[in-house]
Amino acid sequence: MPVNNRIAESQPEIAAWRHHLHANPEILYDVVDTAAFVAGKLREFGCDEVATGIGRTGVVGLIHGRGGAGGPVIGLRADMDALPIVEETGLAYASGRPGAMHACGHDGHTAMLLGAARSLAESRAFDGTVALIFQPAEEGGAGAKAMMEDGLFARWPIGRVFGMHNRPGLAVGKFGIRAGGIMASTDEFIITVKGRGGHAALPHSTVDPIPVAAALVQALQTIAGRNADPLKSLVVSVTQVHAGFAHNVIPDTAVVSGTARSLDPAMRDLAEERLRGIAAGICAAHGAAVDIDFDRNYPITINDAAEASFCAAVAGEIVGPANVDPDIAPMMAGEDFSYMLEEKPGAYIFIGNGDSASLHNPAYDFCDDAIAFGASFWVRLAERALSRN
């Protein structure tokens, strides 16, 4: 089956929805206007149920198949939130809200799922129920977890769940997926070195936290370089160092912070264990005290092997098997869809965004040409997943 004809014909209209969302970005849970737009469209399409305020501002729409309610339920998820970035695209539909921008393509994800929702509501060529999940706060707010804690899976008996994200550098008209880890865990750390400040001319009377922090920055690089299995993925990046306030004052404290990313649970544990050991040892060697805050943020996004194979087959029906990479390289960025995959079987797939600027870049824009492929994928996935055959 090629691209869905109904979706192909309405691509300009779906793109216009995206442009509206792009021009009106909202951040984290404050997606009030976006959620209202989504809920309005779902009601217009004739969804059997539209629930709002799930996980604060999430929206869930239900479409029953030809047999009505009952039978299996699958979930299709799109994220709605933007980023706190100043847009530099110069587009006619560029952000009209200073300091906010759809720099990760969530406007495109939302528009594609809306396009699929209309087609599914019109055809109902499946048996069971499709739950359309429009989620807030993917960009660091764990909106997926918030929706789950607010009864997403308890209120609706979703058996399998699927997510999709655009990928710059992957050609439009192509898909990529893999079994196992496809997006990394996103842990964050803050190490506060507690010394004893004093006059810069009298360092011997102090416990200077700055050289301790410098030693920490160097030593933390050995976690990935010398402690981790080189055949497994692990990144430990120091991204901030803060200390001092005057040229002639040795401060009391210095703060080193950053992120640890992994595609392997054992490597995730190793990163925390070694970071704590290194920080405690170096500070003790210099006579300084230390506070360590290691926050386990988003888990690893792990695709079920059978569901990844299923998604690859569905994508192949839309664009041809040659245009689907079933073993695409994972990304070390994080994704809170991981929380849903911890509870339900499912998979997360990449769709090509072509030669665009990178994600989270002020020059980025979602490619409208990808809309027909993504929306058609959602329709065909629902039909295949909820087929009696």
KOLGU-401435 format. One record per residue (C-alpha): x, y, z. Coordinates in nm, 2 decimals, decimal comma. Example, Ala and Ser with C-alpha at 12.3 -4.5 7.8 and 13.67 -1.06 7.14 Angstrom:
BEGIN
r u:1,23	v:-0,45	w:0,78
r u:1,37	v:-0,11	w:0,71
# end
This chain:
BEGIN
r u:0,00	v:0,00	w:0,00
r u:0,14	v:0,34	w:-0,10
r u:0,07	v:0,67	w:0,07
r u:-0,30	v:0,70	w:0,18
r u:-0,49	v:0,89	w:-0,10
r u:-0,71	v:1,08	w:0,14
r u:-0,41	v:1,20	w:0,33
r u:-0,21	v:1,29	w:0,02
r u:-0,50	v:1,50	w:-0,10
r u:-0,53	v:1,68	w:0,23
r u:-0,16	v:1,73	w:0,28
r u:-0,18	v:2,11	w:0,22
r u:-0,45	v:2,13	w:0,49
r u:-0,26	v:1,93	w:0,74
r u:0,05	v:2,14	w:0,67
r u:-0,16	v:2,45	w:0,74
r u:-0,25	v:2,30	w:1,08
r u:0,12	v:2,25	w:1,14
r u:0,20	v:2,61	w:1,04
r u:-0,06	v:2,73	w:1,29
r u:0,10	v:2,52	w:1,57
r u:0,44	v:2,64	w:1,47
r u:0,34	v:3,00	w:1,48
r u:0,19	v:2,95	w:1,83
r u:0,44	v:2,74	w:2,03
r u:0,39	v:2,66	w:2,39
r u:0,63	v:2,51	w:2,64
r u:0,62	v:2,21	w:2,87
r u:0,27	v:2,18	w:3,04
r u:0,16	v:2,52	w:2,93
r u:0,02	v:2,39	w:2,60
r u:-0,33	v:2,52	w:2,67
r u:-0,40	v:2,66	w:2,32
r u:-0,24	v:2,37	w:2,15
r u:-0,44	v:2,12	w:2,34
r u:-0,76	v:2,31	w:2,27
r u:-0,67	v:2,31	w:1,90
r u:-0,62	v:1,94	w:1,91
r u:-0,93	v:1,86	w:2,10
r u:-1,14	v:2,08	w:1,87
r u:-1,01	v:1,89	w:1,56
r u:-1,07	v:1,55	w:1,72
r u:-1,43	v:1,65	w:1,80
r u:-1,47	v:1,79	w:1,45
r u:-1,35	v:1,45	w:1,31
r u:-1,62	v:1,26	w:1,50
r u:-1,40	v:1,08	w:1,76
r u:-1,61	v:0,87	w:1,99
r u:-1,45	v:1,02	w:2,30
r u:-1,23	v:1,32	w:2,36
r u:-1,07	v:1,36	w:2,70
r u:-0,87	v:1,67	w:2,80
r u:-0,66	v:1,76	w:3,11
r u:-0,49	v:1,42	w:3,12
r u:-0,15	v:1,47	w:3,29
r u:-0,26	v:1,84	w:3,33
r u:-0,29	v:1,93	w:2,96
r u:-0,28	v:1,61	w:2,76
r u:-0,55	v:1,50	w:2,52
r u:-0,68	v:1,16	w:2,44
r u:-0,91	v:1,08	w:2,15
r u:-1,08	v:0,74	w:2,10
r u:-1,19	v:0,60	w:1,76
r u:-1,38	v:0,28	w:1,76
r u:-1,36	v:0,05	w:1,46
r u:-1,64	v:-0,10	w:1,25
r u:-1,75	v:-0,32	w:1,54
r u:-1,79	v:-0,04	w:1,79
r u:-1,64	v:-0,04	w:2,14
r u:-1,47	v:-0,35	w:2,26
r u:-1,18	v:-0,55	w:2,14
r u:-0,81	v:-0,46	w:2,16
r u:-0,69	v:-0,10	w:2,21
r u:-0,37	v:0,05	w:2,07
r u:-0,22	v:0,38	w:2,15
r u:-0,06	v:0,62	w:1,90
r u:0,13	v:0,91	w:2,07
r u:0,24	v:1,25	w:1,95
r u:0,41	v:1,52	w:2,16
r u:0,28	v:1,88	w:2,16
r u:0,53	v:2,10	w:2,34
r u:0,79	v:2,34	w:2,20
r u:1,13	v:2,46	w:2,33
r u:1,26	v:2,78	w:2,50
r u:1,45	v:2,89	w:2,19
r u:1,44	v:3,21	w:1,99
r u:1,36	v:3,11	w:1,63
r u:1,59	v:3,22	w:1,34
r u:1,42	v:3,06	w:1,04
r u:1,26	v:3,38	w:0,89
r u:0,96	v:3,17	w:0,78
r u:0,62	v:3,33	w:0,71
r u:0,48	v:3,11	w:0,99
r u:0,77	v:3,16	w:1,23
r u:0,70	v:3,17	w:1,61
r u:0,49	v:3,46	w:1,72
r u:0,58	v:3,40	w:2,08
r u:0,92	v:3,54	w:2,17
r u:1,14	v:3,28	w:2,34
r u:0,94	v:2,98	w:2,23
r u:0,99	v:2,77	w:1,92
r u:0,90	v:2,43	w:1,77
r u:1,26	v:2,34	w:1,72
r u:1,21	v:1,96	w:1,76
r u:0,92	v:1,91	w:1,52
r u:0,65	v:1,84	w:1,77
r u:0,42	v:2,06	w:1,55
r u:0,47	v:1,81	w:1,27
r u:0,42	v:1,51	w:1,50
r u:0,09	v:1,66	w:1,62
r u:-0,03	v:1,75	w:1,27
r u:0,06	v:1,40	w:1,13
r u:-0,14	v:1,23	w:1,41
r u:-0,43	v:1,46	w:1,35
r u:-0,43	v:1,38	w:0,98
r u:-0,43	v:1,01	w:1,06
r u:-0,71	v:1,06	w:1,32
r u:-0,94	v:1,22	w:1,05
r u:-0,87	v:0,93	w:0,81
r u:-0,93	v:0,67	w:1,07
r u:-1,25	v:0,83	w:1,19
r u:-1,38	v:0,84	w:0,84
r u:-1,29	v:0,48	w:0,73
r u:-1,30	v:0,29	w:1,06
r u:-1,14	v:0,00	w:0,86
r u:-1,02	v:-0,19	w:1,17
r u:-1,16	v:-0,39	w:1,47
r u:-1,10	v:-0,25	w:1,81
r u:-1,01	v:0,10	w:1,93
r u:-0,74	v:0,35	w:1,85
r u:-0,64	v:0,58	w:2,13
r u:-0,48	v:0,90	w:2,01
r u:-0,24	v:1,03	w:2,27
r u:-0,14	v:1,40	w:2,25
r u:0,12	v:1,46	w:2,52
r u:0,26	v:1,77	w:2,69
r u:0,60	v:1,83	w:2,83
r u:0,82	v:1,59	w:2,65
r u:1,11	v:1,84	w:2,66
r u:1,22	v:1,77	w:3,01
r u:0,89	v:1,77	w:3,19
r u:0,81	v:1,39	w:3,17
r u:0,47	v:1,45	w:3,04
r u:0,43	v:1,09	w:2,94
r u:0,48	v:0,99	w:3,30
r u:0,23	v:1,25	w:3,41
r u:-0,03	v:1,12	w:3,18
r u:0,03	v:0,76	w:3,30
r u:0,01	v:0,88	w:3,67
r u:-0,32	v:1,05	w:3,58
r u:-0,47	v:0,72	w:3,46
r u:-0,38	v:0,69	w:3,09
r u:-0,34	v:0,31	w:3,10
r u:-0,59	v:0,26	w:3,38
r u:-0,87	v:0,45	w:3,22
r u:-0,82	v:0,31	w:2,87
r u:-0,71	v:-0,05	w:2,83
r u:-0,43	v:0,02	w:2,59
r u:-0,24	v:-0,30	w:2,51
r u:0,03	v:-0,17	w:2,27
r u:0,17	v:0,18	w:2,23
r u:0,36	v:0,34	w:1,94
r u:0,56	v:0,67	w:1,90
r u:0,72	v:0,85	w:1,61
r u:0,98	v:1,12	w:1,58
r u:1,14	v:1,30	w:1,29
r u:1,51	v:1,26	w:1,22
r u:1,71	v:1,52	w:1,04
r u:1,97	v:1,36	w:0,80
r u:1,73	v:1,08	w:0,72
r u:1,58	v:1,14	w:0,38
r u:1,21	v:1,23	w:0,35
r u:1,03	v:0,91	w:0,25
r u:1,24	v:0,69	w:0,47
r u:1,19	v:0,53	w:0,81
r u:1,43	v:0,39	w:1,06
r u:1,38	v:0,17	w:1,36
r u:1,57	v:-0,09	w:1,57
r u:1,49	v:-0,35	w:1,84
r u:1,62	v:-0,27	w:2,19
r u:1,76	v:0,07	w:2,29
r u:1,69	v:0,34	w:2,04
r u:1,71	v:0,65	w:2,26
r u:1,93	v:0,69	w:2,57
r u:1,86	v:0,75	w:2,93
r u:1,91	v:1,11	w:3,04
r u:2,05	v:1,13	w:3,39
r u:2,17	v:1,46	w:3,54
r u:2,43	v:1,53	w:3,80
r u:2,53	v:1,82	w:4,02
r u:2,85	v:1,79	w:4,23
r u:2,90	v:2,06	w:4,49
r u:3,26	v:2,08	w:4,61
r u:3,27	v:2,24	w:4,96
r u:3,60	v:2,40	w:5,05
r u:3,70	v:2,69	w:5,27
r u:3,72	v:3,03	w:5,11
r u:3,96	v:3,31	w:5,18
r u:4,20	v:3,57	w:5,03
r u:4,34	v:3,48	w:4,69
r u:4,69	v:3,59	w:4,82
r u:4,67	v:3,33	w:5,10
r u:4,57	v:3,00	w:4,94
r u:4,75	v:2,80	w:5,20
r u:4,49	v:2,91	w:5,45
r u:4,20	v:2,79	w:5,24
r u:4,07	v:2,47	w:5,08
r u:4,03	v:2,60	w:4,73
r u:3,74	v:2,42	w:4,56
r u:3,84	v:2,54	w:4,21
r u:4,14	v:2,30	w:4,15
r u:3,92	v:2,03	w:4,30
r u:3,65	v:2,10	w:4,04
r u:3,91	v:2,10	w:3,77
r u:4,04	v:1,76	w:3,88
r u:3,68	v:1,63	w:3,88
r u:3,62	v:1,75	w:3,52
r u:3,92	v:1,56	w:3,41
r u:3,86	v:1,25	w:3,61
r u:3,49	v:1,21	w:3,51
r u:3,61	v:1,16	w:3,15
r u:3,76	v:0,83	w:3,26
r u:3,42	v:0,68	w:3,33
r u:3,34	v:0,63	w:2,96
r u:3,70	v:0,61	w:2,85
r u:3,84	v:0,36	w:3,11
r u:3,56	v:0,21	w:3,31
r u:3,29	v:0,13	w:3,05
r u:3,29	v:-0,16	w:2,81
r u:3,40	v:0,01	w:2,48
r u:3,15	v:-0,20	w:2,29
r u:2,86	v:-0,04	w:2,49
r u:2,73	v:0,32	w:2,46
r u:2,80	v:0,56	w:2,75
r u:2,84	v:0,94	w:2,75
r u:2,94	v:1,14	w:3,06
r u:2,95	v:1,51	w:2,98
r u:3,03	v:1,80	w:3,21
r u:2,83	v:2,09	w:3,08
r u:2,86	v:2,35	w:3,36
r u:3,12	v:2,47	w:3,61
r u:3,03	v:2,75	w:3,84
r u:3,26	v:2,90	w:4,11
r u:3,38	v:3,24	w:4,24
r u:3,26	v:3,59	w:4,23
r u:3,58	v:3,81	w:4,25
r u:3,94	v:3,82	w:4,13
r u:4,09	v:3,83	w:4,48
r u:3,86	v:3,59	w:4,66
r u:3,88	v:3,21	w:4,68
r u:3,52	v:3,09	w:4,70
r u:3,38	v:2,84	w:4,95
r u:3,22	v:2,62	w:4,69
r u:3,24	v:2,51	w:4,32
r u:2,97	v:2,33	w:4,13
r u:3,03	v:2,08	w:3,85
r u:2,72	v:1,95	w:3,67
r u:2,63	v:1,77	w:3,35
r u:2,46	v:1,46	w:3,21
r u:2,52	v:1,09	w:3,18
r u:2,36	v:0,90	w:2,88
r u:2,35	v:0,53	w:2,81
r u:2,17	v:0,27	w:2,60
r u:2,25	v:-0,01	w:2,85
r u:2,10	v:-0,04	w:3,20
r u:2,43	v:-0,18	w:3,34
r u:2,62	v:0,12	w:3,19
r u:2,37	v:0,35	w:3,35
r u:2,44	v:0,20	w:3,69
r u:2,81	v:0,21	w:3,63
r u:2,80	v:0,58	w:3,55
r u:2,63	v:0,67	w:3,87
r u:2,85	v:0,44	w:4,08
r u:3,18	v:0,56	w:3,94
r u:3,08	v:0,93	w:3,94
r u:3,00	v:0,91	w:4,31
r u:3,32	v:0,72	w:4,39
r u:3,54	v:0,96	w:4,19
r u:3,38	v:1,27	w:4,33
r u:3,41	v:1,14	w:4,69
r u:3,77	v:1,03	w:4,64
r u:3,90	v:1,35	w:4,48
r u:3,73	v:1,58	w:4,73
r u:3,86	v:1,37	w:5,02
r u:4,21	v:1,38	w:4,87
r u:4,20	v:1,76	w:4,87
r u:4,04	v:1,80	w:5,21
r u:3,71	v:1,92	w:5,07
r u:3,36	v:1,79	w:5,14
r u:3,11	v:1,71	w:4,87
r u:2,74	v:1,69	w:4,80
r u:2,64	v:1,47	w:4,50
r u:2,29	v:1,49	w:4,34
r u:2,24	v:1,23	w:4,07
r u:1,90	v:1,25	w:3,92
r u:1,78	v:0,95	w:3,72
r u:1,57	v:1,12	w:3,45
r u:1,42	v:0,96	w:3,14
r u:1,48	v:0,58	w:3,11
r u:1,63	v:0,42	w:2,81
r u:1,37	v:0,40	w:2,52
r u:1,37	v:0,02	w:2,46
r u:1,17	v:-0,11	w:2,16
r u:1,01	v:-0,45	w:2,19
r u:1,17	v:-0,67	w:1,92
r u:0,84	v:-0,80	w:1,78
r u:0,68	v:-0,46	w:1,77
r u:0,99	v:-0,30	w:1,61
r u:0,97	v:-0,57	w:1,33
r u:0,60	v:-0,50	w:1,30
r u:0,65	v:-0,13	w:1,26
r u:0,93	v:-0,19	w:1,00
r u:0,69	v:-0,40	w:0,80
r u:0,42	v:-0,14	w:0,81
r u:0,65	v:0,14	w:0,71
r u:0,77	v:-0,09	w:0,42
r u:0,41	v:-0,10	w:0,30
r u:0,40	v:0,28	w:0,28
r u:0,75	v:0,36	w:0,13
r u:0,88	v:0,02	w:0,02
r u:1,11	v:-0,21	w:0,23
r u:1,42	v:-0,06	w:0,07
r u:1,34	v:0,27	w:0,23
r u:1,31	v:0,13	w:0,58
r u:1,63	v:0,08	w:0,79
r u:1,54	v:-0,19	w:1,05
r u:1,86	v:-0,15	w:1,24
r u:1,91	v:0,23	w:1,24
r u:2,18	v:0,37	w:1,47
r u:2,04	v:0,48	w:1,81
r u:2,06	v:0,83	w:1,93
r u:2,20	v:0,94	w:2,26
r u:1,93	v:1,20	w:2,31
r u:1,64	v:1,11	w:2,55
r u:1,27	v:1,06	w:2,51
r u:1,00	v:1,02	w:2,77
r u:0,80	v:0,78	w:2,56
r u:1,04	v:0,54	w:2,74
r u:0,81	v:0,55	w:3,04
r u:0,52	v:0,41	w:2,82
r u:0,74	v:0,14	w:2,68
r u:0,84	v:0,03	w:3,03
r u:0,47	v:-0,06	w:3,09
r u:0,34	v:-0,16	w:2,75
r u:0,48	v:-0,35	w:2,45
r u:0,54	v:-0,11	w:2,16
r u:0,80	v:0,07	w:1,95
r u:0,93	v:0,41	w:1,86
r u:1,02	v:0,48	w:1,50
r u:1,21	v:0,76	w:1,32
r u:1,07	v:0,93	w:1,01
r u:1,30	v:1,12	w:0,77
r u:1,31	v:1,50	w:0,79
r u:1,56	v:1,54	w:0,51
r u:1,86	v:1,78	w:0,50
r u:1,72	v:2,01	w:0,77
r u:1,90	v:2,19	w:1,05
r u:1,95	v:1,97	w:1,36
r u:1,69	v:1,92	w:1,63
r u:1,69	v:2,19	w:1,90
r u:1,85	v:2,44	w:1,66
r u:1,70	v:2,79	w:1,60
r u:1,72	v:2,73	w:1,22
r u:1,53	v:2,40	w:1,24
r u:1,19	v:2,34	w:1,07
r u:0,98	v:2,02	w:1,03
r u:0,96	v:1,92	w:0,66
r u:0,60	v:1,93	w:0,53
r u:0,68	v:1,67	w:0,27
r u:0,71	v:1,42	w:0,55
r u:0,35	v:1,46	w:0,66
r u:0,19	v:1,23	w:0,41
r u:0,43	v:0,95	w:0,49
r u:0,39	v:0,98	w:0,87
r u:0,01	v:1,01	w:0,87
r u:-0,02	v:0,72	w:0,63
r u:0,21	v:0,51	w:0,85
r u:-0,02	v:0,58	w:1,15
r u:-0,33	v:0,48	w:0,95
r u:-0,18	v:0,16	w:0,82
r u:-0,03	v:0,07	w:1,16
r u:-0,38	v:0,09	w:1,32
r u:-0,54	v:-0,11	w:1,04
r u:-0,27	v:-0,38	w:1,07
r u:-0,25	v:-0,39	w:1,45
r u:-0,63	v:-0,41	w:1,48
r u:-0,69	v:-0,66	w:1,19
r u:-0,88	v:-0,98	w:1,26
r u:-0,65	v:-1,17	w:1,02
# end
